[in-house]
Amino acid sequence: MKKSAKQILEDNFESKNDSFLFYLREKSLFNKEAFRQLYDSIRKVADDDVAISRTAQQIVIVYGQILQYFLYHFDKDDSYKIVNMPENYNKMIEYLDKSVEYYFKTRI
């Protein structure tokens, strides 16, 4: 059964199994498919009629945690390393930035 955009966002917010944040946090793995699902989900909920307060909170927290794990990965003094980190990670951050910006632009 295909998960809804809202459910994918909720799963990332809670770092549930198979979410992008689960792979980053628990497996230190950049899962491209889970990232794409999260990106698409943020864009989808921006187009749906969803209460902004809870959704906005989830987007901001998930976004912040992803950036935090990326920073840990590049910190030479930190043992945390992401397996399968794309070489074009800056492009992934840019995609994520655009999806988050899109959500808030459609709400303000």
DSSP file (Angstrom, degrees, kcal/mol; ACC not computed):
  #  RESIDUE AA STRUCTURE BP1 BP2  ACC     N-H-->O    O-->H-N    N-H-->O    O-->H-N    TCO  KAPPA ALPHA  PHI   PSI    X-CA   Y-CA   Z-CA
    1    1 A M              0   0    0      0, 0.0     2,-0.3     0, 0.0     0, 0.0   0.000 360.0 360.0 360.0 130.7    0.0    0.0    0.0
    2    2 A K        -     0   0    0      1,-0.1     2,-0.2     0, 0.0     0, 0.0  -0.543 360.0-127.1 -75.7 133.7    1.4    3.4   -1.0
    3    3 A K        -     0   0    0     -2,-0.3     2,-0.1     1,-0.1    -1,-0.1  -0.506  22.1-115.2 -80.4 148.0    1.8    5.8    1.8
    4    4 A S     >  -     0   0    0     -2,-0.2     4,-2.3     1,-0.1     5,-0.2  -0.368  26.1-110.8 -74.5 161.1    0.3    9.3    1.7
    5    5 A A  H  > S+     0   0    0      1,-0.2     4,-2.2     2,-0.2     5,-0.2   0.908 121.0  52.2 -58.3 -42.5    2.5   12.4    1.6
    6    6 A K  H  > S+     0   0    0      1,-0.2     4,-2.5     2,-0.2    -1,-0.2   0.890 108.9  49.9 -62.6 -40.1    1.4   13.3    5.1
    7    7 A Q  H  > S+     0   0    0      2,-0.2     4,-2.9     1,-0.2    -1,-0.2   0.891 109.1  51.4 -67.0 -39.7    2.3    9.8    6.3
    8    8 A I  H  X S+     0   0    0     -4,-2.3     4,-2.0     2,-0.2    -2,-0.2   0.910 112.1  46.9 -63.3 -41.5    5.7    9.9    4.8
    9    9 A L  H  X S+     0   0    0     -4,-2.2     4,-2.5     2,-0.2    -2,-0.2   0.922 112.7  49.3 -64.6 -43.7    6.3   13.3    6.5
   10   10 A E  H  X S+     0   0    0     -4,-2.5     4,-2.0     1,-0.2    -2,-0.2   0.911 109.2  52.6 -61.0 -43.3    5.0   11.9    9.8
   11   11 A D  H  <>S+     0   0    0     -4,-2.9     5,-3.0     1,-0.2     4,-0.3   0.891 111.5  46.0 -61.2 -40.4    7.3    8.9    9.5
   12   12 A N  H ><5S+     0   0    0     -4,-2.0     3,-1.0     3,-0.2    -1,-0.2   0.902 109.0  55.3 -68.0 -40.6   10.3   11.1    9.0
   13   13 A F  H 3<5S+     0   0    0     -4,-2.5    -2,-0.2     1,-0.3    -1,-0.2   0.877 117.3  36.0 -58.4 -38.1    9.2   13.3   11.8
   14   14 A E  T 3<5S-     0   0    0     -4,-2.0    -1,-0.3    -5,-0.2    -2,-0.2   0.371 108.7-125.1 -95.5   2.6    9.2   10.2   14.1
   15   15 A S  T < 5 +     0   0    0     -3,-1.0    -3,-0.2    -4,-0.3    -4,-0.1   0.876  46.0 178.5  52.8  42.7   12.2    8.6   12.4
   16   16 A K    > < -     0   0    0     -5,-3.0     3,-2.1     1,-0.2     6,-0.4  -0.290  40.0 -69.7 -71.5 160.0   10.2    5.5   11.7
   17   17 A N  T 3  S+     0   0    0      1,-0.3    -1,-0.2     5,-0.1     3,-0.1  -0.155 120.4  16.4 -48.7 139.6   11.7    2.5    9.8
   18   18 A D  T 3  S+     0   0    0      1,-0.3    -1,-0.3    -3,-0.1     2,-0.2   0.434  94.3 125.5  73.3   3.2   12.3    3.1    6.1
   19   19 A S  S <> S-     0   0    0     -3,-2.1     4,-2.2    -8,-0.2    -1,-0.3  -0.550  73.9-114.6 -83.8 159.5   12.0    6.9    6.5
   20   20 A F  H  > S+     0   0    0     14,-0.4     4,-2.3     1,-0.2    11,-0.2   0.915 118.4  49.6 -59.0 -43.8   14.9    9.1    5.2
   21   21 A L  H  > S+     0   0    0      1,-0.2     4,-3.1     2,-0.2     5,-0.4   0.849 106.7  56.2 -66.1 -33.3   15.7   10.2    8.7
   22   22 A F  H  >>S+     0   0    0     -6,-0.4     4,-2.7     2,-0.2     5,-0.9   0.951 109.1  46.3 -60.2 -48.3   15.7    6.6   10.0
   23   23 A Y  H  X5S+     0   0    0     -4,-2.2     6,-2.3     3,-0.2     4,-1.0   0.918 116.5  44.7 -62.6 -42.6   18.3    5.7    7.4
   24   24 A L  H  X5S+     0   0    0     -4,-2.3     4,-0.6     4,-0.3    -2,-0.2   0.952 123.1  34.7 -64.5 -48.7   20.4    8.8    8.2
   25   25 A R  H  <5S+     0   0    0     -4,-3.1    -3,-0.2    -5,-0.2    -2,-0.2   0.954 130.3  27.1 -74.1 -52.1   20.1    8.4   12.0
   26   26 A E  H  <5S+     0   0    0     -4,-2.7    -3,-0.2    -5,-0.4    -2,-0.1   0.794 135.6  25.5 -87.6 -29.7   20.1    4.7   12.5
   27   27 A K  H  <<S-     0   0    0     -4,-1.0    56,-0.2    -5,-0.9    -3,-0.2   0.505  88.7-132.4-112.5  -7.6   22.0    3.4    9.5
   28   28 A S     <  +     0   0    0     -4,-0.6    55,-7.0    -5,-0.5     2,-0.4   0.903  64.5 136.2  52.0  43.0   24.2    6.4    8.6
   29   29 A L  B     -a   83   0A   0     -6,-2.3     2,-1.0    53,-0.3    -1,-0.2  -0.971  59.1-138.3-126.6 132.6   23.0    5.8    5.1
   30   30 A F        -     0   0    0     53,-2.8     2,-0.8    -2,-0.4   -10,-0.1  -0.808  23.9-163.6 -87.8 102.5   21.8    8.2    2.4
   31   31 A N     >  -     0   0    0     -2,-1.0     4,-2.2   -11,-0.2     5,-0.2  -0.797   5.3-162.8 -92.4 108.9   18.8    6.4    1.0
   32   32 A K  H  > S+     0   0    0     -2,-0.8     4,-2.5     1,-0.2    -1,-0.2   0.878  87.4  49.8 -62.5 -40.7   18.1    8.1   -2.4
   33   33 A E  H  > S+     0   0    0      2,-0.2     4,-2.4     1,-0.2    -1,-0.2   0.920 111.5  47.9 -66.1 -43.7   14.6    6.6   -2.7
   34   34 A A  H  > S+     0   0    0      2,-0.2     4,-2.1     1,-0.2   -14,-0.4   0.867 111.7  51.7 -65.0 -35.8   13.6    7.7    0.8
   35   35 A F  H  X S+     0   0    0     -4,-2.2     4,-2.8     2,-0.2    -2,-0.2   0.937 109.6  49.0 -64.0 -46.3   15.0   11.2    0.1
   36   36 A R  H  X S+     0   0    0     -4,-2.5     4,-2.8     1,-0.2     5,-0.2   0.905 110.7  50.9 -60.8 -41.8   13.0   11.5   -3.1
   37   37 A Q  H  X S+     0   0    0     -4,-2.4     4,-2.3     2,-0.2    -1,-0.2   0.909 111.4  47.6 -62.2 -42.0    9.8   10.4   -1.2
   38   38 A L  H  X S+     0   0    0     -4,-2.1     4,-2.4     2,-0.2    -2,-0.2   0.937 112.7  48.9 -64.5 -46.3   10.4   13.0    1.5
   39   39 A Y  H  X S+     0   0    0     -4,-2.8     4,-1.9     1,-0.2    -2,-0.2   0.946 113.9  45.6 -57.2 -51.3   11.0   15.7   -1.1
   40   40 A D  H  X S+     0   0    0     -4,-2.8     4,-2.3     1,-0.2    -1,-0.2   0.870 111.2  54.2 -61.5 -37.3    7.9   14.8   -3.0
   41   41 A S  H  X S+     0   0    0     -4,-2.3     4,-2.8    -5,-0.2     5,-0.3   0.905 105.8  50.7 -66.0 -42.5    5.9   14.6    0.2
   42   42 A I  H  X S+     0   0    0     -4,-2.4     4,-1.4     1,-0.2    -1,-0.2   0.923 112.6  47.5 -61.5 -42.8    6.8   18.1    1.3
   43   43 A R  H  X S+     0   0    0     -4,-1.9     4,-0.9    -5,-0.2    -2,-0.2   0.901 112.6  50.1 -63.6 -40.1    5.8   19.4   -2.1
   44   44 A K  H >X S+     0   0    0     -4,-2.3     3,-1.0     1,-0.2     4,-1.0   0.930 108.3  49.5 -67.4 -46.1    2.5   17.5   -2.0
   45   45 A V  H 3< S+     0   0    0     -4,-2.8     5,-0.3     1,-0.3    -1,-0.2   0.804 103.8  62.0 -66.5 -25.2    1.5   18.6    1.5
   46   46 A A  H 3< S+     0   0    0     -4,-1.4    -1,-0.3    -5,-0.3    -2,-0.2   0.825 107.4  44.6 -65.1 -29.5    2.2   22.2    0.4
   47   47 A D  H << S+     0   0    0     -3,-1.0    -1,-0.2    -4,-0.9    -2,-0.2   0.626 103.6  80.5 -88.7 -14.9   -0.5   21.7   -2.2
   48   48 A D  S  < S-     0   0    0     -4,-1.0     2,-1.5    -3,-0.2    -3,-0.0  -0.477  92.4-106.3 -89.4 162.4   -3.0   20.0    0.1
   49   49 A D        +     0   0    0     -2,-0.1     2,-0.4     2,-0.0    -3,-0.1  -0.683  62.3 152.6 -88.3  85.8   -5.3   21.8    2.6
   50   50 A V        -     0   0    0     -2,-1.5     2,-0.1    -5,-0.3     3,-0.0  -0.914  55.6 -97.1-119.4 141.9   -3.4   20.8    5.7
   51   51 A A     >  -     0   0    0     -2,-0.4     4,-1.3     1,-0.1     5,-0.2  -0.383  34.6-145.5 -57.7 127.0   -3.2   22.7    9.0
   52   52 A I  H  > S+     0   0    0      1,-0.2     4,-3.3     3,-0.2     5,-0.4   0.848  84.4  64.4 -69.9 -35.7    0.0   24.7    8.8
   53   53 A S  H  > S+     0   0    0      1,-0.2     4,-1.9     2,-0.2    -1,-0.2   0.939 110.1  32.9 -60.8 -54.1    1.0   24.6   12.5
   54   54 A R  H  > S+     0   0    0      2,-0.2     4,-2.2     1,-0.2    -1,-0.2   0.918 123.2  47.2 -68.5 -44.3    1.7   20.9   12.9
   55   55 A T  H  X S+     0   0    0     -4,-1.3     4,-2.6     2,-0.2    -2,-0.2   0.922 112.0  49.7 -64.9 -44.5    2.9   20.4    9.3
   56   56 A A  H  X S+     0   0    0     -4,-3.3     4,-2.5     1,-0.2     5,-0.2   0.910 110.3  51.5 -61.3 -41.9    5.2   23.4    9.4
   57   57 A Q  H  X S+     0   0    0     -4,-1.9     4,-2.3    -5,-0.4    -1,-0.2   0.924 110.9  47.8 -60.5 -45.0    6.7   22.2   12.7
   58   58 A Q  H  X S+     0   0    0     -4,-2.2     4,-2.7     2,-0.2     5,-0.3   0.920 111.8  49.6 -63.9 -44.4    7.3   18.7   11.2
   59   59 A I  H  X S+     0   0    0     -4,-2.6     4,-2.7     1,-0.2     5,-0.2   0.934 112.6  46.9 -60.7 -46.8    8.9   20.1    8.0
   60   60 A V  H  X S+     0   0    0     -4,-2.5     4,-2.5     2,-0.2    -1,-0.2   0.906 114.4  46.3 -64.8 -42.0   11.2   22.4   10.0
   61   61 A I  H  X S+     0   0    0     -4,-2.3     4,-2.4    -5,-0.2    -2,-0.2   0.931 115.1  45.7 -67.7 -45.0   12.3   19.7   12.4
   62   62 A V  H  X S+     0   0    0     -4,-2.7     4,-2.3    -5,-0.2    -2,-0.2   0.938 114.4  49.4 -62.0 -46.4   12.9   17.1    9.7
   63   63 A Y  H  X S+     0   0    0     -4,-2.7     4,-2.2    -5,-0.3    -2,-0.2   0.929 112.1  48.1 -57.2 -48.7   14.8   19.7    7.6
   64   64 A G  H  X S+     0   0    0     -4,-2.5     4,-2.3    -5,-0.2    -1,-0.2   0.884 110.7  50.7 -62.4 -40.2   17.0   20.7   10.5
   65   65 A Q  H  X S+     0   0    0     -4,-2.4     4,-2.5     2,-0.2    -1,-0.2   0.902 108.6  51.6 -67.1 -39.9   17.8   17.2   11.5
   66   66 A I  H  X S+     0   0    0     -4,-2.3     4,-2.1     2,-0.2    -2,-0.2   0.944 112.1  46.2 -61.0 -47.0   18.9   16.3    8.0
   67   67 A L  H  X S+     0   0    0     -4,-2.2     4,-2.3     1,-0.2    -1,-0.2   0.893 110.9  53.8 -62.1 -39.0   21.2   19.3    7.8
   68   68 A Q  H  X S+     0   0    0     -4,-2.3     4,-2.4     1,-0.2    -1,-0.2   0.922 108.7  47.8 -61.8 -45.0   22.5   18.4   11.3
   69   69 A Y  H  X S+     0   0    0     -4,-2.5     4,-2.1     1,-0.2    -1,-0.2   0.866 109.7  53.4 -66.0 -35.5   23.4   14.9   10.2
   70   70 A F  H  X S+     0   0    0     -4,-2.1     4,-1.5     2,-0.2    -1,-0.2   0.924 109.2  49.2 -62.9 -43.3   25.1   16.2    7.0
   71   71 A L  H  X S+     0   0    0     -4,-2.3     4,-0.9     1,-0.2     3,-0.2   0.920 109.2  51.6 -62.7 -43.3   27.2   18.5    9.2
   72   72 A Y  H >< S+     0   0    0     -4,-2.4     3,-0.8     1,-0.2     6,-0.2   0.907 105.6  57.0 -58.1 -41.2   28.1   15.6   11.5
   73   73 A H  H 3< S+     0   0    0     -4,-2.1    -1,-0.2     1,-0.2    -2,-0.2   0.882 111.9  40.7 -57.6 -40.3   29.2   13.6    8.4
   74   74 A F  H 3< S+     0   0    0     -4,-1.5     2,-0.7    -3,-0.2    -1,-0.2   0.494  87.1 106.3 -91.1  -3.9   31.7   16.3    7.4
   75   75 A D    X<  -     0   0    0     -4,-0.9     3,-1.9    -3,-0.8     5,-0.1  -0.673  59.7-154.9 -78.0 113.6   33.0   17.1   10.9
   76   76 A K  T 3  S+     0   0    0     -2,-0.7    -1,-0.2     1,-0.3    -4,-0.0   0.714  93.0  53.7 -64.3 -19.8   36.5   15.6   11.0
   77   77 A D  T 3  S+     0   0    0     -3,-0.0     2,-0.4     2,-0.0    -1,-0.3   0.431  95.1  82.9 -93.3   0.4   36.3   15.3   14.8
   78   78 A D    <   -     0   0    0     -3,-1.9     0, 0.0    -6,-0.2     0, 0.0  -0.861  67.0-149.6-107.5 139.1   33.0   13.4   14.7
   79   79 A S        +     0   0    0     -2,-0.4     2,-0.4     2,-0.0    -1,-0.1   0.584  66.0 109.6 -81.9  -9.5   32.8    9.6   14.2
   80   80 A Y        +     0   0    0     -8,-0.1     2,-0.4    -5,-0.1    -5,-0.2  -0.534  43.5 171.4 -71.3 124.3   29.4    9.8   12.5
   81   81 A K        -     0   0    0     -2,-0.4     2,-0.5    -7,-0.1    -8,-0.1  -1.000  29.0-132.1-136.2 136.4   29.6    9.1    8.7
   82   82 A I    >   -     0   0    0     -2,-0.4     3,-0.9   -13,-0.1   -53,-0.3  -0.762  21.0-137.6 -89.1 125.4   26.8    8.6    6.2
   83   83 A V  B 3  S+a   29   0A   0    -55,-7.0   -53,-2.8    -2,-0.5   -56,-0.0  -0.621  86.9  16.0 -78.9 139.6   27.2    5.6    4.0
   84   84 A N  T 3  S+     0   0    0     -2,-0.3    -1,-0.2     1,-0.2   -52,-0.1   0.776  80.9 174.9  69.6  27.8   26.4    6.2    0.3
   85   85 A M    <   -     0   0    0     -3,-0.9    -1,-0.2     1,-0.1     4,-0.1  -0.520  34.6-117.6 -65.3 123.3   26.5   10.0    0.7
   86   86 A P    >   -     0   0    0      0, 0.0     3,-1.1     0, 0.0     4,-0.1  -0.310   7.7-131.3 -64.9 145.9   26.0   11.4   -2.8
   87   87 A E  T 3  S+     0   0    0      1,-0.3     3,-0.4     2,-0.1     2,-0.2   0.844 109.9  55.4 -63.2 -32.1   28.9   13.4   -4.3
   88   88 A N  T >>  +     0   0    0      1,-0.2     3,-1.5     2,-0.1     4,-1.4  -0.163  67.1 138.9 -93.3  40.7   26.4   16.0   -5.3
   89   89 A Y  H <>  +     0   0    0     -3,-1.1     4,-2.3     1,-0.3    -1,-0.2   0.823  66.5  62.3 -55.4 -32.5   25.1   16.3   -1.7
   90   90 A N  H 3> S+     0   0    0     -3,-0.4     4,-1.9     1,-0.2    -1,-0.3   0.844 101.3  52.1 -64.0 -30.9   24.9   20.1   -2.2
   91   91 A K  H <> S+     0   0    0     -3,-1.5     4,-2.4     2,-0.2    -1,-0.2   0.874 107.2  52.5 -69.3 -37.8   22.4   19.5   -4.9
   92   92 A M  H  X S+     0   0    0     -4,-1.4     4,-2.4     2,-0.2    -2,-0.2   0.908 109.6  48.7 -63.5 -41.8   20.3   17.4   -2.5
   93   93 A I  H  X S+     0   0    0     -4,-2.3     4,-3.0     1,-0.2    -2,-0.2   0.906 110.0  52.4 -63.5 -40.7   20.4   20.2    0.1
   94   94 A E  H  X S+     0   0    0     -4,-1.9     4,-2.5     2,-0.2    -2,-0.2   0.913 109.3  49.0 -61.6 -43.3   19.3   22.6   -2.6
   95   95 A Y  H  X S+     0   0    0     -4,-2.4     4,-2.2     2,-0.2    -2,-0.2   0.929 113.0  47.3 -60.6 -45.6   16.4   20.4   -3.6
   96   96 A L  H  X S+     0   0    0     -4,-2.4     4,-2.3     2,-0.2     5,-0.2   0.920 110.4  52.6 -63.5 -43.7   15.4   20.1    0.0
   97   97 A D  H  X S+     0   0    0     -4,-3.0     4,-3.0     1,-0.2     5,-0.2   0.932 110.0  49.2 -54.5 -47.8   15.7   23.9    0.5
   98   98 A K  H  X S+     0   0    0     -4,-2.5     4,-2.5     1,-0.2    -1,-0.2   0.881 110.2  49.8 -64.3 -38.6   13.4   24.5   -2.5
   99   99 A S  H  X S+     0   0    0     -4,-2.2     4,-1.9     2,-0.2    -1,-0.2   0.905 114.0  45.2 -68.2 -39.0   10.8   22.1   -1.3
  100  100 A V  H  X S+     0   0    0     -4,-2.3     4,-2.0     2,-0.2    -2,-0.2   0.932 114.0  48.9 -68.3 -45.7   10.7   23.7    2.2
  101  101 A E  H  X S+     0   0    0     -4,-3.0     4,-2.7    -5,-0.2     5,-0.2   0.914 109.5  53.6 -58.5 -43.0   10.7   27.2    0.7
  102  102 A Y  H  X S+     0   0    0     -4,-2.5     4,-1.9    -5,-0.2    -1,-0.2   0.912 105.8  53.2 -59.0 -44.1    7.8   26.1   -1.6
  103  103 A Y  H  < S+     0   0    0     -4,-1.9     4,-0.4     1,-0.2    -1,-0.2   0.951 114.0  40.7 -56.8 -50.8    5.8   24.9    1.3
  104  104 A F  H >X S+     0   0    0     -4,-2.0     4,-1.3     1,-0.2     3,-0.9   0.850 110.7  57.1 -72.0 -33.6    6.1   28.2    3.2
  105  105 A K  H 3< S+     0   0    0     -4,-2.7    -1,-0.2     1,-0.2    -2,-0.2   0.859 105.9  51.5 -63.0 -33.7    5.6   30.4    0.1
  106  106 A T  T 3< S+     0   0    0     -4,-1.9    -1,-0.2    -5,-0.2    -2,-0.2   0.600 113.1  46.2 -78.9  -9.3    2.3   28.7   -0.6
  107  107 A R  T <4        0   0    0     -3,-0.9    -2,-0.2    -4,-0.4    -1,-0.2   0.627 360.0 360.0-105.3 -18.1    1.2   29.4    3.0
  108  108 A I     <        0   0    0     -4,-1.3    -2,-0.1    -3,-0.1    -3,-0.1   0.415 360.0 360.0-106.6 360.0    2.2   33.1    3.5
